[in-house]
């Protein structure tokens, strides 16, 4: 009887393993199998085992080694019972039907050198030796002579075309050549406004390099997150070229007595459209009023990669008879003339067409909700581990998503699995470097991450749109937009972090099957994307045996078998889910990240609701992409960082409570992303009080 019990146990274990394989081998679109037939199968197995023990059926004896292997395989496969199949009940991926469009190409470099301009010899030497630039770009060739003449300008050029030097060179040339030598105590002669802290650091760094021969001109930077006391001390000593974010400058205008603009001769507003998008229009008005109150005569420059109604309105207010410089206009005119013959009244030619670098290759990939996480991980492994030469930026729509995916990918792809990698494998020697950047981080940490990614040759930066504008990050070869941007203009700014100043680059846009029409929207703005198949990306998992499903030694993996690719994707998904469900803290953070995704999805503008509608999201499928095994039931009631305590309202208006909470939550996400840093002290006090009230509050493990 003891031998029969052992045989029954081994047969049952083998049957469990075979059931798992049948589950993975089920064709696409089949409904999940019910539990009842599975129980009947086990009963049938037990009956056959009893009959065989009595000798009624011919007994097929199995070798003892194979029985042991089957038992070990069953034990290794137990965690997979918790994971439903990733490849069942997924929506069909539609074919992309769109006409091939001719992109607006903008040539970047010219054959002209800076020595042809009437510049100081030391400035030309600095440009060629320190900045290592020999020839001018188109925007620099058009803009620098205009600004040297002292005229106002509205400059529009593609991102990554050298707009910072287009205003920086004439600014330094003008200030160093003044008859009365500039003194530090004179205060600001030039004011440069930028939307984000990282761009403020970058612009300050560029101006500082240009000023290397002219040590008597002192640059300075003001931005949120820094100590006001130290900034006030620098303002008292004197800053001649002041780079600042709008919110922090307004704070000093209202609270710092020593700041003045009596000698200000330049006002430069860089990334003007983004400044307005972030709600800084009132701050810019306060700054303009402060400038006009002390000195109206000055030279004004507005620069942007896109021209919106807000930028045009701001130009009317701040510029005086400006010269419009738009590098892509000639290309667009010729393109419109070519298509004018067959254009219809419903043609999209009235829409703005964006210029993209010639060296930038753009791709799109359709991925069902359940497969988003494993596909992203497979793409990271393929480009940054197997090819070993890429530097990647991945854009998310909220700070919570960046924080969650950073910890998840760091622990599963870069940390926890390294010990499981065979020593003889070559991929184990390549370590994935993950970094994160978002608006909820302390300014000191943000600066440290920015500088680290700036200097590194490889790595993966997970970020929000805080890194989407103006940043010059060298050697970035891939831009991945994991969450689709809210406008084609934002799409252009994101992909502009690669293929800068003539370098080659690639971009990937990840879309759900319900969002396929977004490709047509991009095409209407003359943005052409090619499709990458999800299956091709997932097949890269075949290069890593860490995701190999345990199987008998007789069965070897063969090439890129689609079935084995699915098995390995399921193994990887299970590892993600095991990490997420390893503690209550990680589960809570996964739910918060999912909640922030839903809030951001609901915030798409009205003109995109037919593509990104909240009702098109399958919450259960999307939960899988956050490592959750089931869709959360109380998603709107999850606690959020910094959210106010709910007050009880009338029970009849419970729906109003949910709507109000979601609006506050969305406002918090957007506000925290581009915070000027002026409320950091208050938020810290609130967090301390909250921790005192709830001693069980924990942070996500790193």
C-alpha positions, 0 to 999 in steps of 0.5 A, spaced: 500 500 500 505 504 501 508 503 494 501 504 491 501 511 495 507 513 492 506 511 485 499 515 486 503 521 488 508 521 483 502 520 477 498 526 480 504 530 480 506 529 473 498 530 471 499 537 474 505 538 470 501 536 464 495 540 466 500 546 466 503 545 459 496 544 456 494 551 459 500 554 456 499 551 449 492 553 449 490 557 442 489 565 442 483 567 444 480 561 448 476 562 454 480 559 461 478 552 463 473 551 469 476 548 475 470 542 475 473 538 469 480 539 472 477 535 479 474 530 474 481 529 471 484 528 478 479 523 480 480 519 473 487 519 475 486 516 481 481 511 479 486 509 473 492 508 479 487 504 483 485 499 477 493 499 475 494 497 482 489 491 482 492 489 475 486 490 471 490 495 466 496 494 463 501 498 467 506 502 464 512 502 469 516 509 469 524 509 470 525 511 477 529 517 475 524 520 470 519 519 476 523 523 481 524 529 475 517 529 474 516 530 482 521 536 482 518 539 476 511 539 479 514 542 485 518 547 481 511 549 477 507 550 483 507 558 483 505 558 476 498 555 479 497 562 481 498 566 475 493 566 469 495 565 462 497 571 459 495 569 452 488 568 453 482 573 452 486 578 449 483 583 444 485 582 437 491 587 435 488 591 429 492 592 423 494 599 422 491 602 416 494 609 414 497 612 408 505 613 408 506 620 410 512 625 408 515 627 414 517 634 415 525 634 415 529 639 418 536 639 416 540 641 422 547 643 420 550 648 415 557 649 412 558 656 416 562 656 422 562 661 428 568 664 425 564 668 420 560 672 425 563 678 428 564 675 435 570 676 440 576 671 439 576 668 446 568 666 445 570 663 438 575 659 441 571 657 447 566 654 442 571 650 438 575 648 444 570 647 450 564 646 447 567 642 441 562 645 436 565 647 429 559 649 425 553 652 426 546 649 426 540 652 422 537 655 427 543 658 430 545 661 423 538 664 422 538 667 430 545 669 432 545 675 427 538 677 428 540 678 436 546 681 435 543 687 432 539 688 438 532 686 435 526 681 439 525 674 436 520 669 436 524 662 434 521 656 433 525 650 431 525 642 432 528 640 439 535 638 439 537 643 434 541 648 438 537 653 441 540 654 447 547 657 444 542 660 439 541 665 444 547 664 449 552 666 444 549 673 442 548 674 450 555 673 452 557 677 446 553 683 448 555 683 455 562 682 454 562 688 449 559 693 454 563 700 454 562 700 462 565 693 465 560 689 468 560 688 476 557 683 480 554 688 484 550 691 478 545 685 479 541 682 473 543 684 466 539 678 463 534 674 465 533 666 462 526 663 464 526 655 463 520 651 465 524 645 469 529 645 474 533 640 470 533 645 464 535 650 469 541 646 471 543 645 464 542 652 461 546 655 467 552 650 465 552 652 458 552 659 460 557 658 465 562 655 459 561 660 454 563 665 460 569 662 461 574 667 458 569 673 461 570 671 469 567 678 471 560 676 468 557 672 474 551 667 472 547 664 477 541 659 478 534 660 482 530 654 482 525 650 487 527 645 492 533 649 493 534 653 500 532 660 499 537 663 504 543 661 500 539 663 494 538 670 497 545 670 499 547 669 492 542 675 490 545 680 495 553 678 492 550 679 485 548 675 479 549 678 472 545 672 468 540 669 472 537 663 470 530 661 473 524 657 474 518 662 474 515 659 480 521 660 484 523 667 481 516 670 483 517 667 490 523 672 490 520 678 487 515 678 493 519 676 499 527 678 497 528 685 498 535 685 494 533 683 488 532 688 482 531 689 475 534 696 474 539 694 469 536 688 466 537 688 458 535 681 456 529 677 457 529 670 454 523 665 455 526 658 453 521 652 452 515 658 452 509 653 450 511 648 456 512 654 461 504 656 459 502 648 459 505 648 466 500 653 469 506 659 469 502 664 465 500 668 471 507 667 474 510 670 467 505 676 468 508 678 475 515 677 472 513 682 466 510 687 470 516 687 475 521 688 469 517 693 466 516 697 473 523 698 473 526 698 466 521 697 459 527 698 454 530 691 453 531 685 448 526 679 448 527 672 446 522 667 446 524 660 444 520 653 443 519 647 438 512 648 437 508 654 436 501 654 440 496 660 441 498 661 448 505 662 445 503 667 440 499 671 446 505 671 450 509 674 444 504 679 443 505 681 450 512 681 451 515 682 444 516 688 441 516 688 433 519 681 433 522 677 427 519 670 427 524 665 425 521 658 423 526 653 420 521 648 418 517 653 415 520 653 408 519 645 408 512 646 410 510 651 405 513 646 399 510 640 402 503 644 402 504 646 395 505 639 393 499 636 397 494 642 395 492 639 389 488 633 392 487 636 399 479 636 401 475 640 405 476 635 411 484 635 410 488 636 416 493 641 412 491 646 417 494 642 423 501 644 425 506 639 422 512 637 426 519 637 424 523 631 426 531 629 425 532 625 419 536 620 423 531 619 428 527 612 427 520 612 430 516 605 432 510 603 435 508 597 438 501 594 439 501 590 446 494 588 450 494 590 457 496 584 460 502 583 456 505 590 457 509 589 463 513 583 460 513 586 453 517 592 457 521 588 461 523 584 454 525 590 450 529 593 456 533 586 456 534 586 449 536 593 448 540 594 454 543 587 456 543 583 450 546 588 445 549 592 451 550 598 448 544 602 449 542 608 453 534 608 454 529 613 457 522 610 459 516 615 460 511 614 464 504 618 466 505 619 473 510 619 479 507 613 482 508 609 476 515 611 476 517 609 483 513 603 482 516 600 476 523 603 478 523 598 484 520 592 481 525 592 475 530 593 479 529 588 484 526 583 479 531 584 472 537 587 475 537 584 482 534 578 485 535 574 479 542 575 478 543 570 483 539 565 479 543 566 472 548 561 471 555 563 471 558 560 464 552 565 461 555 571 458 549 575 460 550 575 467 556 579 466 552 585 464 548 589 470 542 593 468 543 600 471 536 603 473 535 610 475 528 614 476 527 622 475 520 625 477 517 631 481 516 628 488 523 627 489 528 631 493 532 636 489 538 634 491 537 627 489 534 629 482 540 633 481 544 627 483 540 622 478 540 627 472 548 628 473 549 621 473 545 619 467 548 625 464 555 622 464 553 615 464 554 611 457 549 606 458 543 605 463 535 606 463 532 612 466 525 612 468 521 618 468 515 623 467 515 629 463 519 633 467 525 630 463 521 631 456 523 638 455 530 641 453 534 636 456 541 635 452 542 628 455 548 625 450 548 618 447 541 616 448 539 611 443 532 609 445 526 613 447 520 609 450 513 612 451 510 607 455 504 611 456 502 615 450 503 623 451 497 627 451 498 631 444 503 630 438 507 636 440 508 632 447 510 626 443 515 630 439 518 633 445 519 626 448 522 623 442 527 629 442 531 627 447 535 622 442 537 624 435 540 630 438 545 635 434 545 630 428 546 623 432 542 617 431 536 615 435 530 611 436 523 611 439 518 606 441 511 608 442 507 603 446 499 603 445 493 598 447 489 595 441 484 600 443 488 606 442 490 604 435 487 610 432 493 614 435 497 612 429 493 616 424 493 622 429 500 622 428 500 621 421 495 627 420 501 631 423 506 628 418 509 624 423 511 617 420 512 611 425 513 603 423 510 597 427 514 593 431 511 586 433 510 584 440 512 577 438 519 579 436 520 583 442 518 577 447 522 572 443 528 576 446 527 572 452 529 566 449 536 568 450 536 568 457 535 561 461 533 564 467 526 564 464 526 557 462 520 553 464 523 547 468 521 541 463 524 534 462 531 533 460 529 529 454 525 536 451 530 541 449 528 548 447 528 549 439 529 556 436 524 561 437 518 556 438 512 561 439 509 556 445 516 556 449 516 564 448 509 564 451 512 559 457 518 564 458 513 570 458 509 567 463 515 565 468 517 572 467 510 575 469 510 570 475 516 573 478 514 580 477 507 577 481 511 574 486 515 580 488 509 584 488 505 579 493 511 578 497 509 583 502 503 588 503 507 594 502 509 592 495 501 590 494 499 597 496 504 601 492 502 597 486 495 599 487 497 606 488 501 606 481 495 603 478 490 608 481 495 613 478 495 610 471 487 610 471 487 618 474 492 620 468 488 616 463 482 619 465 485 626 464 486 626 457 484 632 453 477 631 450 479 631 443 483 625 444 477 621 448 475 617 442 482 614 443 483 614 450 477 613 454 477 610 461 471 605 459 476 602 454 480 599 460 480 592 462 481 593 469 483 586 471 488 586 465 491 592 466 492 590 474 496 584 471 501 589 468 502 592 475 504 585 478 497 584 481 493 577 480 486 580 481 483 587 479 483 591 486 475 592 488 476 598 492 481 602 487 478 609 489 478 608 496 486 607 496 490 611 501 494 616 497 501 620 499 499 627 501 491 626 500 487 630 505 482 626 510 475 625 507 470 628 510 463 625 511 458 627 506 450 626 505 450 618 503 445 620 497 451 624 494 456 618 495 458 619 487 460 626 488 465 624 493 468 619 488 468 625 483 471 630 488 476 625 490 479 623 483 479 631 481 483 632 487 488 626 486 489 628 479 490 635 481 495 633 486 499 628 481 500 634 476 501 639 481 507 635 485 510 633 478 512 640 476 512 643 483 516 650 484 519 647 491 516 653 495 511 648 499 516 643 501 517 645 508 509 644 509 509 638 505 514 635 510 511 637 516 504 634 514 508 627 512 511 628 519 504 628 523 501 623 518 507 618 520 505 620 528 498 618 527 499 612 523 506 609 526 504 603 521 506 607 515 511 604 511 515 606 505 516 601 499 522 597 500 528 598 495 
